[in-house]
Amino acid sequence: MKKQTRSILHELNSMIVERDRKHVMESRATNVIESAINLINEMHKHYDTETAGDLERRLINSIRSQDSRKFVRGIRRVNENKCASGK
């Protein structure tokens, strides 16, 4: 009986861990998506349409290719051009 009780408790604990893991993943995904949406909205608010579109594409491509440097290069280039033109 004791072994069976431990088995049931073990099963219950594993269900809780699995549910928590799914909840954490769902929560993180929601946070990342909301942050990306906010960032895209900020880009469109602060840059012209062409530049914002380019940065948006770079952001999406960076996520797709798992390489943040693509977006960083683009935003640095835009900011350097902005400083050079005196805006």
C-alpha positions as a Python dict, from the first residue, in 0.01 Angstrom:
ca = {
    (1, 'M'): (0, 0, 0),
    (2, 'K'): (283, 238, 82),
    (3, 'K'): (444, 194, -262),
    (4, 'Q'): (111, 259, -432),
    (5, 'T'): (62, 575, -224),
    (6, 'R'): (406, 700, -326),
    (7, 'S'): (326, 622, -686),
    (8, 'I'): (5, 824, -672),
    (9, 'L'): (183, 1116, -503),
    (10, 'H'): (459, 1100, -761),
    (11, 'E'): (201, 1104, -1040),
    (12, 'L'): (23, 1404, -888),
    (13, 'N'): (350, 1594, -850),
    (14, 'S'): (450, 1526, -1210),
    (15, 'M'): (113, 1657, -1330),
    (16, 'I'): (163, 1980, -1137),
    (17, 'V'): (513, 2027, -1279),
    (18, 'E'): (388, 1969, -1634),
    (19, 'R'): (101, 2213, -1590),
    (20, 'D'): (334, 2474, -1439),
    (21, 'R'): (579, 2431, -1726),
    (22, 'K'): (301, 2485, -1980),
    (23, 'H'): (179, 2791, -1789),
    (24, 'V'): (531, 2938, -1774),
    (25, 'M'): (578, 2883, -2146),
    (26, 'E'): (240, 3040, -2225),
    (27, 'S'): (316, 3336, -2001),
    (28, 'R'): (661, 3393, -2152),
    (29, 'A'): (525, 3371, -2505),
    (30, 'T'): (255, 3624, -2425),
    (31, 'N'): (511, 3863, -2276),
    (32, 'V'): (748, 3831, -2572),
    (33, 'I'): (470, 3884, -2827),
    (34, 'E'): (330, 4187, -2642),
    (35, 'S'): (681, 4335, -2615),
    (36, 'A'): (744, 4283, -2987),
    (37, 'I'): (412, 4450, -3072),
    (38, 'N'): (498, 4746, -2849),
    (39, 'L'): (844, 4774, -3007),
    (40, 'I'): (698, 4772, -3359),
    (41, 'N'): (448, 5040, -3260),
    (42, 'E'): (733, 5252, -3118),
    (43, 'M'): (934, 5210, -3439),
    (44, 'H'): (639, 5331, -3647),
    (45, 'K'): (586, 5625, -3412),
    (46, 'H'): (950, 5746, -3412),
    (47, 'Y'): (1071, 5666, -3765),
    (48, 'D'): (943, 5731, -4114),
    (49, 'T'): (739, 5459, -4282),
    (50, 'E'): (1027, 5318, -4488),
    (51, 'T'): (1272, 5303, -4196),
    (52, 'A'): (1012, 5157, -3959),
    (53, 'G'): (923, 4892, -4217),
    (54, 'D'): (1290, 4802, -4261),
    (55, 'L'): (1340, 4774, -3884),
    (56, 'E'): (1025, 4566, -3849),
    (57, 'R'): (1150, 4323, -4117),
    (58, 'R'): (1489, 4306, -3946),
    (59, 'L'): (1324, 4232, -3612),
    (60, 'I'): (1116, 3949, -3757),
    (61, 'N'): (1414, 3808, -3948),
    (62, 'S'): (1629, 3827, -3635),
    (63, 'I'): (1373, 3624, -3444),
    (64, 'R'): (1331, 3376, -3729),
    (65, 'S'): (1707, 3323, -3770),
    (66, 'Q'): (1775, 3350, -3395),
    (67, 'D'): (2037, 3619, -3460),
    (68, 'S'): (1981, 3947, -3276),
    (69, 'R'): (2282, 4104, -3449),
    (70, 'K'): (2075, 4155, -3766),
    (71, 'F'): (1840, 4390, -3586),
    (72, 'V'): (2119, 4558, -3389),
    (73, 'R'): (2309, 4639, -3710),
    (74, 'G'): (1998, 4793, -3861),
    (75, 'I'): (1907, 5007, -3562),
    (76, 'R'): (2268, 5127, -3523),
    (77, 'R'): (2283, 5222, -3889),
    (78, 'V'): (1958, 5416, -3861),
    (79, 'N'): (2076, 5596, -3548),
    (80, 'E'): (2415, 5679, -3705),
    (81, 'N'): (2242, 5821, -4012),
    (82, 'K'): (2014, 6023, -3787),
    (83, 'C'): (2312, 6168, -3597),
    (84, 'A'): (2505, 6239, -3917),
    (85, 'S'): (2214, 6428, -4068),
    (86, 'G'): (2172, 6631, -3749),
    (87, 'K'): (1813, 6533, -3672),
}
